[in-house]
């Protein structure tokens, strides 16, 4: 499921997640190395044309995604411990896009380095964790084909 389909299915959560990622430029991408161990890297992301895009220079993280498309993207928590909007993470698969028209449109929007890899995402999970009323830890979990599940803990 792409970002547009998720946004249509769960507009409130999608709006919160997009705002959380929009609050900062750099976020943390987790990929899998050749040996299966995790690799974390900084990354800028874009919500554009109904998709969540991962754009990057030729790099180890790009090589990781080309070999194994599974990823998790963690929103930058920001300064201190305020975490306005909560803690947000998106998991899925990254599909490389090499269509010249899409690449040109993205490049016009983002102005990436001269050589870059572009991946569109297929979402497998979106999670938001936040504190409500200074009392409850609230975890919202969405997976394709399922409604958002909300767990509250004191």
Buried (B, 14 or more C-beta within 10 A) or exposed (E): BBBBBBBEBBEEBBEBBBEBBEBEEEBBBBBBBEEEEEBEBEBBBBBBBEBBBBBBEEEEBBBBBEEBBBBBBBBBBEEEEEBEBBBBBBBBBBBEBEEEEBBEEBBEEBEBEEEBBBBBBBBBBBBBBBEEEEEEEBBBBBBBEEEBEEEEEE
